[in-house]
């Protein structure tokens, strides 16, 4: 019988500690609740498979591999709305540039349009996910449109406006794909009125 009482006491203490911790975290994050933000900043990409995206811009010729360099650059802008302190809804666009790795190959330019979300698991750290469509300068089977999916792990400091994220990006179009890891460094502008 005493073991059950001790177990119940330990569970009660653990639950009260968890509730107090969650309450403290909630009050620390209330600055995000019902707020609008815009983030803008540069991106650096490391391409994992530079020779997988096939160029078929000229449909009279057979498809040829197009090799881009291992590094890409770009920039993105996101509009963000936070309905509560822990979740943000995002709408994003930008441009990504991947230089051709040699003569005879073509540069790849990607213009994505995405929707997504950020879920904060601490006051500053979050998990993000975006999905959408992208226009690409390289076509495959007469299509310049590709699907894009991008999960991320990020850091957001509301005091300085700094938003840094590491993300994995998959660009997929008709059995052609390009994958990369990216570093996004942005400044977040708070557009919510202050009273």
Biotite code that builds the C-alpha atoms (Angstrom):
import biotite.structure as struc

atoms = struc.array([
    struc.Atom([0.000, 0.000, 0.000], chain_id="A", res_id=1, res_name="UNK", atom_name="CA", element="C"),
    struc.Atom([2.738, 2.576, 0.774], chain_id="A", res_id=2, res_name="UNK", atom_name="CA", element="C"),
    struc.Atom([4.314, 1.975, -2.672], chain_id="A", res_id=3, res_name="UNK", atom_name="CA", element="C"),
    struc.Atom([1.068, 3.018, -4.372], chain_id="A", res_id=4, res_name="UNK", atom_name="CA", element="C"),
    struc.Atom([0.925, 6.173, -2.247], chain_id="A", res_id=5, res_name="UNK", atom_name="CA", element="C"),
    struc.Atom([4.516, 7.084, -3.149], chain_id="A", res_id=6, res_name="UNK", atom_name="CA", element="C"),
    struc.Atom([3.863, 6.377, -6.820], chain_id="A", res_id=7, res_name="UNK", atom_name="CA", element="C"),
    struc.Atom([0.773, 8.574, -6.725], chain_id="A", res_id=8, res_name="UNK", atom_name="CA", element="C"),
    struc.Atom([2.772, 11.320, -4.988], chain_id="A", res_id=9, res_name="UNK", atom_name="CA", element="C"),
    struc.Atom([5.559, 11.142, -7.609], chain_id="A", res_id=10, res_name="UNK", atom_name="CA", element="C"),
    struc.Atom([3.020, 11.272, -10.463], chain_id="A", res_id=11, res_name="UNK", atom_name="CA", element="C"),
    struc.Atom([1.244, 14.249, -8.855], chain_id="A", res_id=12, res_name="UNK", atom_name="CA", element="C"),
    struc.Atom([4.525, 16.154, -8.419], chain_id="A", res_id=13, res_name="UNK", atom_name="CA", element="C"),
    struc.Atom([5.591, 15.382, -11.997], chain_id="A", res_id=14, res_name="UNK", atom_name="CA", element="C"),
    struc.Atom([2.242, 16.532, -13.410], chain_id="A", res_id=15, res_name="UNK", atom_name="CA", element="C"),
    struc.Atom([2.270, 19.747, -11.373], chain_id="A", res_id=16, res_name="UNK", atom_name="CA", element="C"),
    struc.Atom([5.846, 20.462, -12.500], chain_id="A", res_id=17, res_name="UNK", atom_name="CA", element="C"),
    struc.Atom([4.850, 19.828, -16.136], chain_id="A", res_id=18, res_name="UNK", atom_name="CA", element="C"),
    struc.Atom([1.768, 22.062, -15.801], chain_id="A", res_id=19, res_name="UNK", atom_name="CA", element="C"),
    struc.Atom([3.797, 24.904, -14.246], chain_id="A", res_id=20, res_name="UNK", atom_name="CA", element="C"),
    struc.Atom([6.498, 24.563, -16.898], chain_id="A", res_id=21, res_name="UNK", atom_name="CA", element="C"),
    struc.Atom([3.914, 24.616, -19.708], chain_id="A", res_id=22, res_name="UNK", atom_name="CA", element="C"),
    struc.Atom([2.212, 27.637, -18.115], chain_id="A", res_id=23, res_name="UNK", atom_name="CA", element="C"),
    struc.Atom([5.537, 29.502, -17.855], chain_id="A", res_id=24, res_name="UNK", atom_name="CA", element="C"),
    struc.Atom([6.372, 28.665, -21.459], chain_id="A", res_id=25, res_name="UNK", atom_name="CA", element="C"),
    struc.Atom([2.912, 29.871, -22.538], chain_id="A", res_id=26, res_name="UNK", atom_name="CA", element="C"),
    struc.Atom([3.416, 33.241, -20.855], chain_id="A", res_id=27, res_name="UNK", atom_name="CA", element="C"),
    struc.Atom([6.925, 33.540, -22.316], chain_id="A", res_id=28, res_name="UNK", atom_name="CA", element="C"),
    struc.Atom([5.542, 32.997, -25.829], chain_id="A", res_id=29, res_name="UNK", atom_name="CA", element="C"),
    struc.Atom([2.476, 35.260, -25.661], chain_id="A", res_id=30, res_name="UNK", atom_name="CA", element="C"),
    struc.Atom([4.282, 37.939, -27.697], chain_id="A", res_id=31, res_name="UNK", atom_name="CA", element="C"),
    struc.Atom([3.580, 35.821, -30.811], chain_id="A", res_id=32, res_name="UNK", atom_name="CA", element="C"),
    struc.Atom([-0.129, 35.319, -30.200], chain_id="A", res_id=33, res_name="UNK", atom_name="CA", element="C"),
    struc.Atom([-2.412, 36.881, -32.853], chain_id="A", res_id=34, res_name="UNK", atom_name="CA", element="C"),
    struc.Atom([0.504, 38.595, -34.619], chain_id="A", res_id=35, res_name="UNK", atom_name="CA", element="C"),
    struc.Atom([1.671, 39.115, -38.215], chain_id="A", res_id=36, res_name="UNK", atom_name="CA", element="C"),
    struc.Atom([5.323, 38.933, -39.272], chain_id="A", res_id=37, res_name="UNK", atom_name="CA", element="C"),
    struc.Atom([7.291, 39.195, -42.517], chain_id="A", res_id=38, res_name="UNK", atom_name="CA", element="C"),
    struc.Atom([10.696, 37.500, -42.783], chain_id="A", res_id=39, res_name="UNK", atom_name="CA", element="C"),
    struc.Atom([13.157, 38.242, -45.551], chain_id="A", res_id=40, res_name="UNK", atom_name="CA", element="C"),
    struc.Atom([16.691, 37.001, -46.074], chain_id="A", res_id=41, res_name="UNK", atom_name="CA", element="C"),
    struc.Atom([19.277, 35.108, -48.137], chain_id="A", res_id=42, res_name="UNK", atom_name="CA", element="C"),
    struc.Atom([19.639, 31.355, -48.619], chain_id="A", res_id=43, res_name="UNK", atom_name="CA", element="C"),
    struc.Atom([22.652, 29.126, -49.281], chain_id="A", res_id=44, res_name="UNK", atom_name="CA", element="C"),
    struc.Atom([22.081, 25.615, -50.666], chain_id="A", res_id=45, res_name="UNK", atom_name="CA", element="C"),
    struc.Atom([24.207, 22.503, -50.856], chain_id="A", res_id=46, res_name="UNK", atom_name="CA", element="C"),
    struc.Atom([22.916, 20.280, -53.670], chain_id="A", res_id=47, res_name="UNK", atom_name="CA", element="C"),
    struc.Atom([22.993, 16.561, -52.873], chain_id="A", res_id=48, res_name="UNK", atom_name="CA", element="C"),
    struc.Atom([22.375, 15.216, -56.387], chain_id="A", res_id=49, res_name="UNK", atom_name="CA", element="C"),
    struc.Atom([23.555, 17.774, -58.955], chain_id="A", res_id=50, res_name="UNK", atom_name="CA", element="C"),
    struc.Atom([23.037, 15.525, -61.988], chain_id="A", res_id=51, res_name="UNK", atom_name="CA", element="C"),
    struc.Atom([19.518, 14.223, -61.363], chain_id="A", res_id=52, res_name="UNK", atom_name="CA", element="C"),
    struc.Atom([17.421, 17.000, -62.906], chain_id="A", res_id=53, res_name="UNK", atom_name="CA", element="C"),
    struc.Atom([17.102, 16.291, -66.627], chain_id="A", res_id=54, res_name="UNK", atom_name="CA", element="C"),
    struc.Atom([16.825, 19.092, -69.172], chain_id="A", res_id=55, res_name="UNK", atom_name="CA", element="C"),
    struc.Atom([14.216, 18.528, -71.858], chain_id="A", res_id=56, res_name="UNK", atom_name="CA", element="C"),
    struc.Atom([13.610, 22.160, -72.838], chain_id="A", res_id=57, res_name="UNK", atom_name="CA", element="C"),
    struc.Atom([13.969, 21.311, -76.523], chain_id="A", res_id=58, res_name="UNK", atom_name="CA", element="C"),
    struc.Atom([11.409, 18.515, -76.962], chain_id="A", res_id=59, res_name="UNK", atom_name="CA", element="C"),
    struc.Atom([12.759, 17.541, -80.397], chain_id="A", res_id=60, res_name="UNK", atom_name="CA", element="C"),
    struc.Atom([15.911, 16.143, -78.799], chain_id="A", res_id=61, res_name="UNK", atom_name="CA", element="C"),
    struc.Atom([16.161, 13.294, -76.288], chain_id="A", res_id=62, res_name="UNK", atom_name="CA", element="C"),
    struc.Atom([16.416, 14.327, -72.625], chain_id="A", res_id=63, res_name="UNK", atom_name="CA", element="C"),
    struc.Atom([19.956, 14.991, -71.444], chain_id="A", res_id=64, res_name="UNK", atom_name="CA", element="C"),
    struc.Atom([21.309, 15.146, -67.889], chain_id="A", res_id=65, res_name="UNK", atom_name="CA", element="C"),
    struc.Atom([21.893, 18.663, -66.687], chain_id="A", res_id=66, res_name="UNK", atom_name="CA", element="C"),
    struc.Atom([24.567, 19.034, -64.034], chain_id="A", res_id=67, res_name="UNK", atom_name="CA", element="C"),
    struc.Atom([24.441, 22.025, -61.702], chain_id="A", res_id=68, res_name="UNK", atom_name="CA", element="C"),
    struc.Atom([27.099, 23.046, -59.219], chain_id="A", res_id=69, res_name="UNK", atom_name="CA", element="C"),
    struc.Atom([27.074, 21.752, -55.667], chain_id="A", res_id=70, res_name="UNK", atom_name="CA", element="C"),
    struc.Atom([26.247, 25.202, -54.261], chain_id="A", res_id=71, res_name="UNK", atom_name="CA", element="C"),
    struc.Atom([23.252, 27.424, -54.871], chain_id="A", res_id=72, res_name="UNK", atom_name="CA", element="C"),
    struc.Atom([22.166, 30.836, -53.626], chain_id="A", res_id=73, res_name="UNK", atom_name="CA", element="C"),
    struc.Atom([18.844, 32.575, -53.313], chain_id="A", res_id=74, res_name="UNK", atom_name="CA", element="C"),
    struc.Atom([16.530, 34.621, -51.187], chain_id="A", res_id=75, res_name="UNK", atom_name="CA", element="C"),
    struc.Atom([13.067, 34.169, -49.732], chain_id="A", res_id=76, res_name="UNK", atom_name="CA", element="C"),
    struc.Atom([10.312, 36.224, -48.179], chain_id="A", res_id=77, res_name="UNK", atom_name="CA", element="C"),
    struc.Atom([7.580, 34.823, -45.926], chain_id="A", res_id=78, res_name="UNK", atom_name="CA", element="C"),
    struc.Atom([4.362, 36.263, -44.532], chain_id="A", res_id=79, res_name="UNK", atom_name="CA", element="C"),
    struc.Atom([3.556, 34.656, -41.180], chain_id="A", res_id=80, res_name="UNK", atom_name="CA", element="C"),
    struc.Atom([0.470, 34.692, -38.969], chain_id="A", res_id=81, res_name="UNK", atom_name="CA", element="C"),
    struc.Atom([0.480, 33.307, -35.416], chain_id="A", res_id=82, res_name="UNK", atom_name="CA", element="C"),
    struc.Atom([-3.044, 32.367, -34.235], chain_id="A", res_id=83, res_name="UNK", atom_name="CA", element="C"),
    struc.Atom([-1.530, 31.227, -30.924], chain_id="A", res_id=84, res_name="UNK", atom_name="CA", element="C"),
    struc.Atom([1.906, 31.458, -29.250], chain_id="A", res_id=85, res_name="UNK", atom_name="CA", element="C"),
    struc.Atom([3.150, 28.097, -30.515], chain_id="A", res_id=86, res_name="UNK", atom_name="CA", element="C"),
    struc.Atom([2.005, 27.792, -34.143], chain_id="A", res_id=87, res_name="UNK", atom_name="CA", element="C"),
    struc.Atom([2.642, 30.059, -37.119], chain_id="A", res_id=88, res_name="UNK", atom_name="CA", element="C"),
    struc.Atom([1.097, 29.749, -40.586], chain_id="A", res_id=89, res_name="UNK", atom_name="CA", element="C"),
    struc.Atom([3.382, 30.772, -43.460], chain_id="A", res_id=90, res_name="UNK", atom_name="CA", element="C"),
    struc.Atom([3.094, 31.848, -47.084], chain_id="A", res_id=91, res_name="UNK", atom_name="CA", element="C"),
    struc.Atom([6.395, 32.119, -48.954], chain_id="A", res_id=92, res_name="UNK", atom_name="CA", element="C"),
    struc.Atom([8.106, 32.848, -52.246], chain_id="A", res_id=93, res_name="UNK", atom_name="CA", element="C"),
    struc.Atom([11.592, 33.674, -53.463], chain_id="A", res_id=94, res_name="UNK", atom_name="CA", element="C"),
    struc.Atom([14.199, 32.717, -56.025], chain_id="A", res_id=95, res_name="UNK", atom_name="CA", element="C"),
    struc.Atom([16.928, 30.056, -56.042], chain_id="A", res_id=96, res_name="UNK", atom_name="CA", element="C"),
    struc.Atom([19.869, 29.990, -58.469], chain_id="A", res_id=97, res_name="UNK", atom_name="CA", element="C"),
    struc.Atom([21.990, 26.937, -59.266], chain_id="A", res_id=98, res_name="UNK", atom_name="CA", element="C"),
    struc.Atom([24.843, 27.588, -61.699], chain_id="A", res_id=99, res_name="UNK", atom_name="CA", element="C"),
    struc.Atom([25.598, 25.063, -64.430], chain_id="A", res_id=100, res_name="UNK", atom_name="CA", element="C"),
    struc.Atom([28.721, 23.064, -63.647], chain_id="A", res_id=101, res_name="UNK", atom_name="CA", element="C"),
    struc.Atom([30.251, 23.270, -67.113], chain_id="A", res_id=102, res_name="UNK", atom_name="CA", element="C"),
    struc.Atom([29.919, 24.057, -70.794], chain_id="A", res_id=103, res_name="UNK", atom_name="CA", element="C"),
    struc.Atom([26.857, 22.623, -72.471], chain_id="A", res_id=104, res_name="UNK", atom_name="CA", element="C"),
    struc.Atom([24.794, 22.607, -69.286], chain_id="A", res_id=105, res_name="UNK", atom_name="CA", element="C"),
    struc.Atom([22.190, 25.156, -68.248], chain_id="A", res_id=106, res_name="UNK", atom_name="CA", element="C"),
    struc.Atom([21.666, 27.173, -65.089], chain_id="A", res_id=107, res_name="UNK", atom_name="CA", element="C"),
    struc.Atom([18.697, 26.135, -62.983], chain_id="A", res_id=108, res_name="UNK", atom_name="CA", element="C"),
    struc.Atom([16.527, 28.936, -61.583], chain_id="A", res_id=109, res_name="UNK", atom_name="CA", element="C"),
    struc.Atom([13.676, 28.018, -59.244], chain_id="A", res_id=110, res_name="UNK", atom_name="CA", element="C"),
    struc.Atom([10.843, 30.336, -58.159], chain_id="A", res_id=111, res_name="UNK", atom_name="CA", element="C"),
    struc.Atom([8.841, 28.593, -55.402], chain_id="A", res_id=112, res_name="UNK", atom_name="CA", element="C"),
    struc.Atom([5.433, 29.411, -53.986], chain_id="A", res_id=113, res_name="UNK", atom_name="CA", element="C"),
    struc.Atom([4.730, 27.609, -50.709], chain_id="A", res_id=114, res_name="UNK", atom_name="CA", element="C"),
    struc.Atom([2.382, 27.380, -47.757], chain_id="A", res_id=115, res_name="UNK", atom_name="CA", element="C"),
    struc.Atom([3.445, 25.926, -44.449], chain_id="A", res_id=116, res_name="UNK", atom_name="CA", element="C"),
    struc.Atom([3.606, 26.084, -40.680], chain_id="A", res_id=117, res_name="UNK", atom_name="CA", element="C"),
    struc.Atom([6.024, 26.612, -37.796], chain_id="A", res_id=118, res_name="UNK", atom_name="CA", element="C"),
    struc.Atom([5.554, 24.754, -34.510], chain_id="A", res_id=119, res_name="UNK", atom_name="CA", element="C"),
    struc.Atom([7.545, 26.109, -31.548], chain_id="A", res_id=120, res_name="UNK", atom_name="CA", element="C"),
    struc.Atom([8.713, 23.510, -29.038], chain_id="A", res_id=121, res_name="UNK", atom_name="CA", element="C"),
    struc.Atom([10.525, 26.124, -26.908], chain_id="A", res_id=122, res_name="UNK", atom_name="CA", element="C"),
    struc.Atom([10.517, 29.903, -26.696], chain_id="A", res_id=123, res_name="UNK", atom_name="CA", element="C"),
    struc.Atom([12.924, 30.223, -29.641], chain_id="A", res_id=124, res_name="UNK", atom_name="CA", element="C"),
    struc.Atom([13.207, 26.821, -31.388], chain_id="A", res_id=125, res_name="UNK", atom_name="CA", element="C"),
    struc.Atom([10.738, 25.518, -33.948], chain_id="A", res_id=126, res_name="UNK", atom_name="CA", element="C"),
    struc.Atom([10.039, 22.794, -36.476], chain_id="A", res_id=127, res_name="UNK", atom_name="CA", element="C"),
    struc.Atom([8.794, 24.000, -39.840], chain_id="A", res_id=128, res_name="UNK", atom_name="CA", element="C"),
    struc.Atom([7.299, 22.446, -42.949], chain_id="A", res_id=129, res_name="UNK", atom_name="CA", element="C"),
    struc.Atom([6.420, 23.931, -46.324], chain_id="A", res_id=130, res_name="UNK", atom_name="CA", element="C"),
    struc.Atom([4.946, 22.521, -49.525], chain_id="A", res_id=131, res_name="UNK", atom_name="CA", element="C"),
    struc.Atom([3.899, 24.008, -52.828], chain_id="A", res_id=132, res_name="UNK", atom_name="CA", element="C"),
    struc.Atom([4.748, 24.476, -56.479], chain_id="A", res_id=133, res_name="UNK", atom_name="CA", element="C"),
    struc.Atom([7.797, 25.969, -58.148], chain_id="A", res_id=134, res_name="UNK", atom_name="CA", element="C"),
    struc.Atom([8.544, 27.325, -61.599], chain_id="A", res_id=135, res_name="UNK", atom_name="CA", element="C"),
    struc.Atom([11.847, 25.990, -62.957], chain_id="A", res_id=136, res_name="UNK", atom_name="CA", element="C"),
    struc.Atom([13.785, 27.237, -65.967], chain_id="A", res_id=137, res_name="UNK", atom_name="CA", element="C"),
    struc.Atom([14.619, 23.655, -66.965], chain_id="A", res_id=138, res_name="UNK", atom_name="CA", element="C"),
    struc.Atom([11.637, 21.804, -68.398], chain_id="A", res_id=139, res_name="UNK", atom_name="CA", element="C"),
    struc.Atom([10.919, 18.116, -68.479], chain_id="A", res_id=140, res_name="UNK", atom_name="CA", element="C"),
    struc.Atom([8.229, 16.796, -70.844], chain_id="A", res_id=141, res_name="UNK", atom_name="CA", element="C"),
    struc.Atom([7.074, 20.356, -71.592], chain_id="A", res_id=142, res_name="UNK", atom_name="CA", element="C"),
    struc.Atom([6.523, 21.143, -67.906], chain_id="A", res_id=143, res_name="UNK", atom_name="CA", element="C"),
    struc.Atom([8.278, 23.959, -66.070], chain_id="A", res_id=144, res_name="UNK", atom_name="CA", element="C"),
    struc.Atom([6.250, 23.299, -62.886], chain_id="A", res_id=145, res_name="UNK", atom_name="CA", element="C"),
    struc.Atom([7.657, 21.159, -60.069], chain_id="A", res_id=146, res_name="UNK", atom_name="CA", element="C"),
    struc.Atom([6.404, 20.171, -56.617], chain_id="A", res_id=147, res_name="UNK", atom_name="CA", element="C"),
    struc.Atom([8.451, 21.361, -53.684], chain_id="A", res_id=148, res_name="UNK", atom_name="CA", element="C"),
    struc.Atom([8.558, 20.035, -50.100], chain_id="A", res_id=149, res_name="UNK", atom_name="CA", element="C"),
    struc.Atom([10.761, 21.491, -47.385], chain_id="A", res_id=150, res_name="UNK", atom_name="CA", element="C"),
    struc.Atom([10.955, 20.512, -43.676], chain_id="A", res_id=151, res_name="UNK", atom_name="CA", element="C"),
    struc.Atom([13.092, 22.730, -41.412], chain_id="A", res_id=152, res_name="UNK", atom_name="CA", element="C"),
    struc.Atom([14.560, 23.178, -37.945], chain_id="A", res_id=153, res_name="UNK", atom_name="CA", element="C"),
    struc.Atom([14.804, 26.808, -36.920], chain_id="A", res_id=154, res_name="UNK", atom_name="CA", element="C"),
    struc.Atom([15.676, 29.425, -34.317], chain_id="A", res_id=155, res_name="UNK", atom_name="CA", element="C"),
    struc.Atom([13.638, 32.625, -33.920], chain_id="A", res_id=156, res_name="UNK", atom_name="CA", element="C"),
    struc.Atom([14.606, 35.402, -31.488], chain_id="A", res_id=157, res_name="UNK", atom_name="CA", element="C"),
    struc.Atom([11.773, 37.870, -31.107], chain_id="A", res_id=158, res_name="UNK", atom_name="CA", element="C"),
    struc.Atom([14.014, 40.425, -29.336], chain_id="A", res_id=159, res_name="UNK", atom_name="CA", element="C"),
    struc.Atom([16.512, 40.774, -32.205], chain_id="A", res_id=160, res_name="UNK", atom_name="CA", element="C"),
    struc.Atom([14.248, 39.703, -35.089], chain_id="A", res_id=161, res_name="UNK", atom_name="CA", element="C"),
    struc.Atom([16.744, 37.022, -36.127], chain_id="A", res_id=162, res_name="UNK", atom_name="CA", element="C"),
    struc.Atom([15.297, 33.905, -37.792], chain_id="A", res_id=163, res_name="UNK", atom_name="CA", element="C"),
    struc.Atom([17.760, 31.149, -38.786], chain_id="A", res_id=164, res_name="UNK", atom_name="CA", element="C"),
    struc.Atom([16.740, 27.774, -40.169], chain_id="A", res_id=165, res_name="UNK", atom_name="CA", element="C"),
    struc.Atom([18.323, 24.656, -41.618], chain_id="A", res_id=166, res_name="UNK", atom_name="CA", element="C"),
    struc.Atom([16.116, 22.980, -44.164], chain_id="A", res_id=167, res_name="UNK", atom_name="CA", element="C"),
    struc.Atom([15.966, 20.046, -46.508], chain_id="A", res_id=168, res_name="UNK", atom_name="CA", element="C"),
    struc.Atom([14.385, 20.768, -49.875], chain_id="A", res_id=169, res_name="UNK", atom_name="CA", element="C"),
    struc.Atom([13.017, 18.302, -52.426], chain_id="A", res_id=170, res_name="UNK", atom_name="CA", element="C"),
    struc.Atom([12.126, 19.529, -55.913], chain_id="A", res_id=171, res_name="UNK", atom_name="CA", element="C"),
    struc.Atom([10.178, 16.906, -57.878], chain_id="A", res_id=172, res_name="UNK", atom_name="CA", element="C"),
    struc.Atom([8.754, 16.960, -61.411], chain_id="A", res_id=173, res_name="UNK", atom_name="CA", element="C"),
    struc.Atom([7.644, 13.920, -63.438], chain_id="A", res_id=174, res_name="UNK", atom_name="CA", element="C"),
    struc.Atom([10.157, 11.463, -61.975], chain_id="A", res_id=175, res_name="UNK", atom_name="CA", element="C"),
    struc.Atom([12.929, 14.086, -61.958], chain_id="A", res_id=176, res_name="UNK", atom_name="CA", element="C"),
    struc.Atom([14.160, 15.438, -58.660], chain_id="A", res_id=177, res_name="UNK", atom_name="CA", element="C"),
    struc.Atom([16.754, 17.659, -57.048], chain_id="A", res_id=178, res_name="UNK", atom_name="CA", element="C"),
    struc.Atom([17.492, 17.580, -53.326], chain_id="A", res_id=179, res_name="UNK", atom_name="CA", element="C"),
    struc.Atom([19.436, 20.073, -51.246], chain_id="A", res_id=180, res_name="UNK", atom_name="CA", element="C"),
    struc.Atom([20.144, 21.282, -47.731], chain_id="A", res_id=181, res_name="UNK", atom_name="CA", element="C"),
    struc.Atom([19.786, 24.994, -47.139], chain_id="A", res_id=182, res_name="UNK", atom_name="CA", element="C"),
    struc.Atom([20.710, 27.622, -44.564], chain_id="A", res_id=183, res_name="UNK", atom_name="CA", element="C"),
    struc.Atom([18.237, 30.503, -44.334], chain_id="A", res_id=184, res_name="UNK", atom_name="CA", element="C"),
    struc.Atom([19.203, 33.640, -42.388], chain_id="A", res_id=185, res_name="UNK", atom_name="CA", element="C"),
    struc.Atom([16.392, 36.160, -42.188], chain_id="A", res_id=186, res_name="UNK", atom_name="CA", element="C"),
    struc.Atom([15.183, 39.225, -40.349], chain_id="A", res_id=187, res_name="UNK", atom_name="CA", element="C"),
    struc.Atom([11.636, 39.089, -39.000], chain_id="A", res_id=188, res_name="UNK", atom_name="CA", element="C"),
    struc.Atom([9.542, 42.267, -39.078], chain_id="A", res_id=189, res_name="UNK", atom_name="CA", element="C"),
    struc.Atom([6.645, 42.369, -36.603], chain_id="A", res_id=190, res_name="UNK", atom_name="CA", element="C"),
    struc.Atom([3.694, 43.989, -38.403], chain_id="A", res_id=191, res_name="UNK", atom_name="CA", element="C"),
    struc.Atom([1.265, 43.776, -35.497], chain_id="A", res_id=192, res_name="UNK", atom_name="CA", element="C"),
    struc.Atom([0.132, 47.104, -34.055], chain_id="A", res_id=193, res_name="UNK", atom_name="CA", element="C"),
    struc.Atom([1.361, 47.906, -30.560], chain_id="A", res_id=194, res_name="UNK", atom_name="CA", element="C"),
    struc.Atom([-1.064, 49.515, -28.150], chain_id="A", res_id=195, res_name="UNK", atom_name="CA", element="C"),
])
